[in-house]
Amino acid sequence: MKKHQYNPDSCIACTSCVAYCPVSAATRKFAGPKMLGPALERFRGGETNTDFSLDYCANCKNCDISCPSGVPISTLNMLARAKQYKNKRRSLLDWMMSHSDIMSKLASPMAALSNFGMANPLTKLILKQVGITDTMSLPKYARKTFLSQFRAFKQQSFPDKVVFFPGCFINYYAPEVGMDLVAVMQKNNLEVIVPEGLDCCGSPLVGKGYLDEAMEKGRKNIAALKSLIDHGIPVLTCCTSCGLMLKMEYQELMDLDHMEKLAANTYDASEFLLERHEQGKLNLDLAPVAGRYIYHTPCHLRAQGIGRPSFDLLSMIPDFQIEAADAGCCGQSGTYGFEVAKHDIAMEIAEPVFQRIKEYHPDFIVSDCSGCRMQLSQGTGFPALHPITILRQSYEGKQS
Amino acid sequence: MKQNDVIVIGGGLAGLFAAITAAKRGRRVLIVTKGVGAIAIGGGSIDMLGYDQAGAPVRNPREALAALGQDHPYSILGQQKVEQAMQEFIALCAAEGYPYMGNLQQNQWIPTALGRVKPTCLTPLTMNAASLKAATEVTVVEFEGLKDYCGKVIVEGLMQCPGYQKKYSVVSVRTDINDGRDLTALDVARWLDSESGQAACFTQIAHCVAPNSVILLPPVLGTQPDYSLLEKIEQATQCKAIETVGLPPAVTGYRLRRMLVNCLSKLNVKLIEQANVLRATLENGRCSGIVTGNLDRERTYRANSFILATGGFFGGGLQAGAGQATEVVFDLPVPAPADPGAWSNESLFFSGSQPFAKFGVQVDARLRPVDAIGQLLLENVFIAGKTLAGYDYCFEKSGNGVALATAYQAGCEA
């Protein structure tokens, strides 16, 4: 039974979501979360009426966060989007923006060649015709994926285990974040398990209305994790969008066996370490880390209802200089900012955050979400790190 | 961090101000909230007491406090504490570069989008009621496409208000926002945040207003809690600019919330959003923790004391059932007639106060919950805002006032 029957009538049209929707603030083309979510939902009972402004919703969750009546507005929008595109011909752009896992499987083995291919002007021109912006550089394939590095890495064995769900971005583009996670766990006498058979969490698919395919990914991931969860081994993520999918969106959008158990056992990596601290089990042998840092809270972390665990965790590093940006959404929202039709919206949304970061002039930007790191470092010129990377530096007493 | 000095449940005006007050006393404060609170779309002016219990307009709120029933939150606090809370709020706004004007001895009557005037006590400088009262010539500025703000309606309305028979004209400003969804005051405010918007708007107004007259606008003078746009428009038009009270999303509340949230990060107050507080854990008359529940799991947060600011029926702090009302987090008693018929008057727009509007939790002098016979229920839980019984903020025009005063008291106690 799908856990959540969404009743649009709990919406009292107070306009809080419209006031805090970053896309509505940046473009008039988007009819707004209230209109497209609860209001239009009342008319979707019968045939679907296609409202293409629905495409502008970035599924960033700011509407759900601001709603005083607990209406899951983004979920209504994502379900409507899936319904709208069900068995319809899809553009190449929509397919590419939501199937980066498949493209990466093909392109990543010859990373250097793929990166060269992606970077040259001719490809950029072609991609622009497809609808992908050329004013933003796409992430580079890592020479060795996280999974290949992890398999080659000899971990010290410990009785206490954790499962790591890397997600596509860390696996194909930022494997060092995954290896940093492993190092931090080892410093806390934990052995990391990455089971075979994990796949994309499905977040980009949901974003583009491929809900059936996203459900397939959900089933595959649950099948790969099931026995581990049943043994009560916690599942950690270092990507806030994967975390939100496993913790909440599977239950909000799908009807998968064992999804509640998975959610109950899924942790953001920093959330898990903070809870270890509360149980007195966190390794506090933390060396100082030099530099000025500014922390950006990803919207998909705010949507998890756990505050800012990595900010609290990093604040435990002796005389560590970190400040919270608190300047709003970065606008990237997964692959949203890559699209020509949406890039300007993403940049307009990000403007206050760019300004706040430039004024602070940090050595590094810190954020748990890879999309935010990419957008903010390209938009300000300052390098961006995942909080776990800094924690590893503190444990190892040296900075790369 | 799961261990805190004070946990504030609720992120509306009461929750935010209580957290700031406690943080300023050196407490480690955590706010747990769901939704952005009514303040985010509300009017942002502070109604201390607009009408007395008989519905007559109040001139001097300080004096009118004495006439309130003894179970009204203002009576429980006492006039001196209410005044102190107001001074703290005024000082906070000034320190944040967004000063408010007004005092407890004199209500101000500010114009609304329906051409009436409404009593309030503290307002941002963009709602300077005195300059409207004193004006002889008023130009009402409307924006093409902006719903719920019609110059003619405002002029006709104001003309019927005693003391507001002035020389009115209406100007309609064309914005370059002409496609897409309906226009709200927030959209216009964002347009005016931009240089191009300011230039386009001010020139259109400037050449059709007489200098030293007054311009009446919807609440559109920018989205930031500062007065840069007020200065710019008054400079460009050589007139006094006044924002009326608007319909949601009313930008004046949005700015006040932004200012208060900025304060939180300066005072290292931690904020957890999207956290649905399900219940509390109680140990012999004390609260030891609160439990939040999301789709993944429940989490417990501990503290020495707690401030409950979850609001009334609108905020979700109170819930109504058949013939009984409940307080959601601590399951505190909410006295209500068993016969639902006695909850309200038949006519919706009844001229008096609606009984259900005064439902809430009864408290002692320190705003701690007590039962029907005054027995203390929880010694480390302090209640602020519309979760409290004893006042009808719609009828009295006292919502933000009670929120501030009780938040200040709770913030000092926690």
Interface residues (C-beta under 8 A of the other chain):
Chain A: K3 C14 T15 S16 V18 A19 Y20 S24 A25 T27 R28 K29 F30 A31 G32 M35 S53 K61 D64 I65 S66 C67 P68 S69 G70 K247 M248 Q251 E252 A263 A264 T266 L274 E278 R302 A303 Q304 G305 I306 G307 R308 D312 A324 D326
Chain B: M1 K2 Q3 L30 K34 G35 V36 G37 A38 A40 I41 I177 D179 G180 R181 T184 L186 D187 R190 P248 P249 Y254 V261 N262 S265 K270 L271 I272 E273 Q274 A275 N276 T292 N294 L295 D296 R297 R299 F314 G315 G316
